[in-house]
């Protein structure tokens, strides 16, 4: 079982194409829930106890017709849920063919599948879906526009503390967690990556 052969540039292009198709205005906050349900016709199903049962906040069905989300996460962690939904959309956009051939076909199969999958392949798939989700929820063009609006310029490789005065505003505008925003700022070389 080989992972899909995708480069970072192909993940970036896929996220840009996704936004062009489903939300070309890039108006903020990116309405990922509406895009999924109204435009992609993928049902969002909120069920209690999914995280306790299978250890994840959300998953997309084998036929890609629904995204199941843990009820507690859905009601308590809005930003995390938005990212989880975008992450599952990332699997749909990036990995649909791969999952159709290799993925689980039921919840029972899901539990067995993730015990058997090569950890490196799983990590590869997850990083791609996470990258896609961050790019969709915090598109570069919209991030640059917001920074120019708030600061008059786009910083380059600044210490993260420099953006502290506007960081909460960015979180409010994009409706993502601080971790997602920091990663996007680092990936765009707006702030230094101190790791």
N, C-alpha and C positions, 0 to 999 in steps of 0.2 A: 504494500500500500504506500504509494508516493503522495506527498502533498501537492496541491496545485502549484504550478510554476509561475509565481507572481513576483514581480519586483516592486520596490517601493514606488517607483514612478507609475507603475500600472495601478497600484492601489490609489494613489493620488488622482490619477486620471479617472478612475472609476467613481471616486467621490465627487469630482467636478461634474462628470456626466450625470450622475444621480441628481445633483442639485439643479443642473440645467434642465433636466427632464421634469423634476417634481417640485422645484421651488426656485425658479430662475430669478425672481426679484431679490433673493437673499435677504428679504426683510427679516428682522429679528424680533423675537426668538424663533429659530428654525422650528416649525411646527411638526416635529417628527411623528407624533401620534396621529395627527390628521393626515399626513402624507401616507403613513402606513395603512390606515383604515379607509380613507376616502379615495386616495389616488391609486394605491397599490392593491387595494381590496384584500388586504391581509387583516384578519380579525385579531384584535387584542383581547385576550381572555385573562381575566384576573381571578386567580384561584388561591385560597388560603393554603399555607403549608408546603408550597412547592420547594422552597429553599430547604426546609427541614427534610423533605423526602429525597431530593436528588442533589442538594448542595449548591444550587445555582438560583439566581434571582429570576432568570427568564430563559426560555429556549424557544426556538422556532420548530414547528412541526416538520416531520419528514416530507410532507407534501407541500410545505411552504405556504400553507393556507392560513396559519395562525401563529401568533406569538403568545405564549403563555407567560404571565408575569405573576410573581409571588405577591399576594394581597398586602402583606405587611410592608414589603419594600415599596409597593405602588403607593400606599397611603402615607408612608413615613419618610421615604427618601425620594423625593420628586426628581432631583437632578440625577441621582444614581439610576432611577428607572428610565429616564430619558436616554441616558447613555446605554443602558442595557438593551433598550429597544433598537437604538441605532446600531449597536453591536450585532444584534440578530439580523438586522437588515444587511449589515456587512457580510454576514455568512451567506445570505440569499444572493446578493449581488456578486460577491467574489467566489463563492464556493458551491453554488447550486449544483453544477454538474458533478463535482467531486462528491458531495453529500448524497446525491441521487444514486451514485454507484457504490459508495462506501459507508454511508451514514446509517444511523439507527432508524428503524421503521416504526417504533412504538416507544412508550415510556419504559416498558420493561427492557426492550432492546437498548434503550438509551443508557440504562444503568450498566449493562454488560459491555456495551460499546466503549464507554469511557474507561472501563477497567482494562480493556484489551488494546486500545489504541497506543501506538508508540508515543511516549511523552514528548519527543521532539516534534513529531507531526502535529500533535495537539497544540503545543506551544506555538508553532509556526502559524496554524490556523487562527489561534486566539490573538496573536500579535497583529495579524493582518486585519481582523475584524475590529480590534480596538483602535488601530490606526484609522481605519475607515470611519468609525464612529466619531472620533475626535475631529477629523477633517469635515465631516458633515455638520456636526453641531457647532463647530467653531471654524467656519471657512476662512481661509487666508484673506480673501478680499474684504470680507466683512470685519475681520479682526483689524486689519490695517486701517480701514475707514473709521472704526471706533477709536482706535488709538490716536489717529490724526485729529478726530473731533474732540477728544478729551485732553490731549497733550499738545496738539499742534504739530506733532511729528511722530515718526515711528522710531522708537529707540533701537539701538543695535548692540547686542551682547552686553546689556547692562546687568548689574546685580539685581536679583529679583526684588530687593527692598526698594529700589528706585520706583517700581510700579505700585508699591503698597497703597499710595493714596487713591489710585484708580482701580485697584484689583477687585474690590468688592463690587464696584459699578460694573466691571466686565462680567463678573459672575451673575449679577442680576440681569444684565442684558442678554447674555447667552444661555442662562439657566443651566449651567454645568457646575460640577464640583471644582473646588480649588485645585485638586490634583489634575483634572483634565485641562483646566486653563493653564496651569503652570507647564504641563507637557507641551501644549500647543505653542506657548510663548517660547519655550526652549527650541522646539522643532523649527520654528520660523526664525531662529537666531535673534529674537527680540531681547531675551534675557539669557544670561549665561547658564549653562548646565554645569552645576558644581559637582556632578557625580563622576 
